[in-house]
Amino acid sequence: MTRQVASNPLRVQVLPLPQEGRPPEFQGAVGDFSISGQLDKSEVKANEALSFKVRISGNGNLAGLSEPRIEFPASFEVYPPKMEQQIRRDPGGISGEKTFEYVLIPRRPGPVRLGPVQMAYFDPASNGYRISRAPELSVNVTPGDQLAEAANAGLSRQEVKLLAQDIRFIKIGSGPFHKIGDSSLTVTGFWIPFSLPLLCLLGAVGYRRHQMRLKGDVAYARARRARRVSRKRLAEARSYLDRGAEQEFYPAVGQALRGYLADKLNVAQAGMVSQEVKESLRARGVSEESLARYFDCLQICDLKQFAPSSSGREEMRDLMAGAREAVTRMEQELTSRAEGRHAQ
């Protein structure tokens, strides 16, 4: 005999976050959090790598926390952070910690201060906004070798590598002689060696402008690095898939998808509204099919994250493949439309 059973309906009232007292740096964090910073060394040579970790721990929507806003010194070259998270779900709520690790490369010697790093969040217990601050850290940058001094002049790491290669020995000895009118010595063959230095110079100038724009134009830098950062985040999600860690897998894929759009559109990830994002992407010429595939993947991540149910490895693999394809299609369409606008 077959019977149908049903649970009692549950009603949930979602309250809006108050506008009064909202700090400017608030990015949507709700819960009770603390933030701390850590350097792997207190002294480093110019042009050497330095690790800076920012750790956020507490109770609340840790999976939705975005990268903290940090004002780094102008003399530091900063790479996109590597994100790690450990989230625990129990009857008392969601708790854990999230870590952002930055690789910094100081270009000029001297004492430098980092921070203080702060984070604004809404505390439901006190029904008000709070700010958690990590103490200011200091590092002493000592002079490096000649390459480091060259970097102090504003050269990038790729340009510094060329300093030891820009002078070559003069070739001695005579080459093969050719008769006048010999077809082996053509006009094209004559001009190619002379045009190569000019082409190299133009390439160096273009690369230099690109690097300067990356440092001065935040929107341009985020858009250019969006694909690379999303690949790193999807690779992290892949590691959760290989371990069968379902609870970490779906938030990691969602973080990669949302982070890519936030970087491409230069908006805060925590404050993104799906409908506004879709309209912005349509205005940039993204097709409805690509939008549907992309946001279908996001919807699956949200359902599995906030309404968890057991998933098989095959389902997780399908989502991973769909997310990669969605990012690839989005990148191709946004890039092709942008190049078309520049051509016009």
matplotlib code that plots the C-alpha trace (Angstrom):
import matplotlib.pyplot as plt

x = [0.0, 1.4, 0.9, 2.0, 3.3, 4.2, 5.9, 4.3, 4.9, 7.5, 7.4, 10.5, 10.5, 13.4, 14.2, 16.0, 19.3, 19.0, 20.3, 21.0, 24.5, 25.7, 29.5, 30.7, 33.0, 30.1, 30.0, 27.1, 28.7, 26.1, 27.1, 29.8, 33.4, 36.9, 39.7, 43.5, 46.6, 49.9, 53.2, 55.6, 58.6, 59.3, 62.3, 62.7, 64.9, 63.6, 62.2, 61.7, 58.3, 56.4, 53.3, 50.5, 47.5, 44.2, 42.1, 38.3, 36.7, 33.4, 29.8, 27.6, 27.6, 31.3, 30.9, 29.5, 32.3, 34.2, 37.9, 38.6, 39.4, 43.0, 45.1, 48.5, 51.6, 52.3, 55.8, 54.3, 53.3, 50.2, 48.9, 45.3, 44.9, 44.6, 41.4, 40.9, 37.9, 36.9, 33.1, 31.3, 27.5, 25.7, 22.4, 23.9, 24.5, 27.4, 30.9, 34.5, 37.2, 38.2, 41.8, 43.0, 46.8, 48.4, 51.8, 53.5, 56.7, 58.2, 60.1, 61.8, 63.7, 62.6, 60.2, 56.6, 53.4, 50.5, 47.0, 45.2, 42.8, 39.2, 35.9, 32.4, 29.5, 26.0, 25.6, 22.1, 22.6, 23.0, 20.9, 23.7, 26.8, 30.2, 33.8, 36.5, 40.1, 43.4, 46.4, 48.8, 51.8, 55.3, 58.0, 61.5, 62.5, 66.3, 68.1, 68.5, 71.0, 71.2, 68.0, 66.1, 67.5, 66.4, 62.9, 62.9, 62.9, 59.5, 60.3, 58.2, 59.6, 59.6, 61.5, 64.0, 64.9, 65.9, 68.5, 71.1, 70.4, 70.3, 74.0, 75.3, 78.8, 79.6, 79.9, 83.4, 84.4, 82.9, 79.8, 79.1, 79.4, 76.9, 77.0, 75.1, 71.8, 71.9, 68.2, 69.3, 69.7, 66.3, 64.9, 62.8, 65.7, 67.7, 65.1, 63.9, 67.0, 66.7, 63.0, 63.3, 64.6, 61.8, 59.2, 60.8, 60.8, 57.1, 56.3, 58.1, 56.3, 52.9, 53.7, 54.9, 51.6, 49.7, 51.5, 51.0, 47.3, 47.0, 48.5, 46.4, 43.1, 41.4, 38.5, 40.9, 43.1, 40.2, 38.7, 42.1, 42.7, 39.2, 39.7, 42.9, 41.5, 38.4, 40.6, 42.4, 39.2, 37.7, 41.0, 40.4, 36.8, 38.2, 40.3, 37.2, 35.5, 38.4, 38.1, 34.4, 34.0, 30.5, 29.9, 33.0, 32.7, 29.5, 30.4, 33.8, 32.2, 29.7, 32.6, 34.5, 31.4, 30.4, 34.0, 34.5, 31.4, 32.3, 35.8, 34.6, 31.9, 34.1, 31.5, 31.5, 30.8, 28.7, 26.4, 25.6, 22.0, 21.3, 18.9, 21.2, 24.1, 22.1, 21.1, 24.7, 25.9, 23.1, 24.3, 27.7, 26.3, 26.2, 23.7, 20.7, 21.9, 25.2, 23.4, 21.0, 23.9, 25.9, 23.1, 21.8, 25.2, 24.9, 21.4, 22.6, 25.4, 22.9, 20.5, 23.1, 24.7, 21.7, 19.4, 21.9, 21.1, 23.3, 24.9, 26.8, 30.3, 28.8, 26.5, 29.4, 31.5, 28.7, 28.5, 32.3, 32.3, 29.3, 30.9, 34.1, 32.2, 30.0, 33.1, 34.8, 31.7, 31.2, 34.9, 34.8, 31.6, 32.7, 36.1, 34.8, 32.2, 34.9, 37.3, 34.4, 33.7, 37.4, 37.5, 34.6]
y = [0.0, 3.3, 6.4, 10.0, 12.0, 15.6, 17.8, 20.9, 24.1, 26.4, 30.2, 32.3, 36.0, 37.7, 41.1, 43.8, 45.1, 48.5, 51.5, 53.5, 53.2, 51.1, 51.6, 52.5, 49.4, 47.0, 44.3, 42.1, 40.1, 39.0, 37.2, 37.5, 37.7, 38.6, 39.4, 39.0, 39.5, 37.7, 38.1, 35.2, 37.4, 40.8, 41.6, 41.0, 42.1, 44.2, 42.2, 39.1, 37.5, 38.1, 36.2, 38.1, 36.2, 37.7, 35.3, 35.8, 33.5, 33.4, 32.5, 33.5, 33.5, 32.7, 31.1, 34.4, 36.6, 38.4, 39.4, 42.2, 45.7, 46.4, 49.5, 48.1, 50.4, 51.8, 50.2, 46.7, 44.5, 42.5, 39.3, 38.0, 36.1, 32.4, 31.6, 28.7, 28.1, 25.6, 25.7, 23.7, 23.2, 22.0, 22.7, 25.8, 27.4, 27.9, 28.6, 28.3, 30.5, 31.9, 32.8, 35.0, 34.7, 37.4, 37.3, 40.7, 41.8, 45.0, 47.1, 49.7, 49.4, 51.0, 50.3, 49.7, 49.4, 47.2, 47.8, 48.0, 45.7, 46.0, 44.3, 45.6, 43.2, 43.2, 41.4, 40.0, 39.5, 43.2, 44.3, 46.6, 47.0, 46.3, 46.6, 44.1, 45.3, 43.5, 45.3, 47.1, 45.1, 46.4, 44.9, 46.2, 46.0, 45.9, 46.8, 43.9, 43.3, 45.3, 43.8, 44.9, 48.5, 48.4, 47.4, 50.5, 52.5, 51.2, 48.2, 45.1, 41.7, 40.7, 43.8, 43.3, 39.8, 41.4, 43.7, 40.9, 40.1, 43.5, 43.5, 40.9, 40.3, 41.7, 39.0, 38.7, 37.2, 37.6, 35.9, 34.3, 36.6, 36.8, 38.0, 41.1, 40.1, 36.7, 35.8, 34.5, 38.1, 39.7, 43.0, 41.3, 39.3, 42.6, 44.6, 41.9, 42.1, 45.9, 45.9, 43.4, 46.0, 48.4, 45.7, 44.7, 48.3, 48.7, 45.5, 46.7, 50.0, 48.3, 45.9, 48.8, 50.7, 47.5, 47.1, 50.8, 50.5, 47.4, 49.4, 52.5, 51.2, 48.9, 48.0, 47.1, 45.0, 43.1, 42.4, 41.2, 38.9, 37.6, 34.5, 33.6, 34.0, 31.9, 29.1, 29.0, 28.9, 26.2, 24.2, 24.5, 23.3, 20.4, 19.3, 19.2, 17.1, 14.6, 14.3, 14.0, 17.1, 18.0, 20.7, 22.6, 21.9, 23.8, 27.0, 27.0, 26.7, 29.4, 31.6, 31.1, 32.0, 35.0, 36.2, 36.1, 38.3, 40.7, 41.2, 41.5, 44.1, 45.8, 45.4, 44.1, 40.4, 40.6, 43.2, 41.7, 41.4, 38.7, 40.8, 43.8, 41.6, 40.1, 43.5, 44.7, 41.6, 41.9, 45.5, 44.1, 41.8, 38.5, 36.0, 34.7, 31.2, 32.0, 33.8, 30.9, 28.4, 30.6, 31.4, 27.8, 26.7, 29.4, 28.3, 24.7, 26.0, 28.0, 25.1, 22.6, 25.1, 26.4, 23.4, 20.6, 17.1, 14.2, 14.4, 11.8, 12.3, 12.2, 15.2, 17.1, 16.4, 17.6, 20.9, 21.3, 20.8, 23.1, 25.9, 25.7, 25.9, 28.7, 30.8, 30.1, 31.1, 34.2, 35.2, 34.6, 36.7, 39.6, 39.7, 39.6, 42.3, 44.5, 44.0, 44.9, 48.1, 49.1, 48.4, 50.7]
z = [0.0, -1.1, 1.1, 0.7, 3.6, 3.8, 6.3, 7.8, 5.8, 7.2, 6.8, 6.8, 7.1, 5.4, 6.9, 4.9, 6.2, 7.8, 5.9, 9.1, 10.3, 7.3, 6.8, 3.3, 3.2, 4.0, 1.3, 2.5, 5.3, 8.0, 11.1, 13.8, 12.4, 13.3, 10.9, 11.2, 9.0, 8.9, 7.0, 6.4, 7.1, 8.7, 6.4, 2.7, -0.2, -3.0, -5.9, -3.7, -3.0, 0.3, 1.5, 3.2, 4.6, 5.6, 7.7, 8.4, 11.0, 12.8, 12.3, 9.3, 5.5, 5.1, 1.7, 0.3, 1.7, -1.0, -1.2, 1.4, 0.1, 0.9, 0.0, -0.8, -1.0, -4.5, -4.4, -4.1, -7.1, -6.0, -7.5, -7.1, -3.9, -3.4, -1.4, 1.0, 3.2, 5.9, 6.6, 9.2, 9.2, 12.4, 14.1, 15.7, 12.3, 9.8, 11.1, 10.0, 8.4, 5.1, 4.1, 1.3, 0.6, -1.5, -3.1, -2.9, -4.5, -3.1, -5.7, -3.6, -0.3, 3.0, 5.8, 4.7, 6.7, 5.6, 6.8, 9.0, 7.2, 8.3, 7.5, 8.1, 8.9, 10.2, 13.5, 13.9, 17.6, 18.3, 15.2, 14.2, 12.0, 13.4, 12.1, 12.8, 12.3, 11.9, 13.4, 11.2, 10.1, 9.1, 6.9, 6.2, 2.5, 2.1, -1.1, -3.5, -6.4, -9.6, -11.0, -7.9, -8.4, -12.0, -10.8, -8.5, -11.7, -12.5, -14.7, -14.6, -13.8, -17.5, -18.4, -15.6, -17.0, -20.3, -18.6, -18.6, -22.2, -24.0, -25.1, -27.4, -28.7, -32.1, -34.7, -36.1, -39.4, -42.8, -44.0, -47.4, -50.4, -53.2, -56.7, -57.6, -58.9, -57.1, -56.3, -52.8, -51.6, -52.0, -50.9, -48.3, -46.9, -46.7, -44.7, -42.3, -40.0, -39.9, -39.1, -36.2, -33.6, -34.5, -34.1, -30.7, -29.6, -30.5, -28.7, -25.6, -25.7, -26.0, -23.2, -21.0, -21.6, -20.8, -17.5, -16.6, -17.3, -15.2, -12.3, -12.8, -14.1, -11.6, -14.0, -16.8, -14.5, -13.0, -16.5, -17.9, -14.9, -14.6, -16.7, -15.1, -11.5, -12.5, -13.7, -10.4, -8.5, -10.7, -10.1, -6.4, -6.9, -8.9, -5.9, -3.8, -6.5, -6.5, -2.7, -2.8, -0.6, -1.8, 0.9, -0.3, -4.0, -4.8, -2.9, -4.7, -8.1, -7.3, -6.1, -9.4, -11.5, -9.4, -9.1, -12.9, -13.5, -10.7, -12.2, -15.8, -14.8, -12.0, -9.3, -5.7, -5.8, -2.5, -3.9, -7.3, -8.4, -11.0, -13.1, -13.1, -14.1, -16.9, -18.3, -18.2, -20.1, -22.7, -23.2, -24.0, -26.6, -24.7, -26.3, -24.4, -24.7, -23.0, -20.2, -19.7, -19.4, -17.1, -14.7, -14.7, -13.3, -10.6, -9.7, -9.2, -6.9, -4.8, -4.6, -3.5, -1.1, 0.7, 0.2, 0.3, -0.9, -1.7, -5.1, -7.0, -8.5, -12.0, -11.2, -9.8, -12.9, -15.1, -13.2, -13.4, -17.2, -17.6, -15.5, -17.5, -20.8, -19.5, -18.6, -21.9, -23.9, -21.8, -22.3, -26.1, -26.5, -24.3, -25.9, -29.5, -28.8, -27.2, -30.1, -32.5, -30.7, -30.7, -34.5, -35.1]

ax = plt.figure().add_subplot(projection="3d")
ax.plot(x, y, z, "-o")
ax.set_aspect("equal")
plt.show()
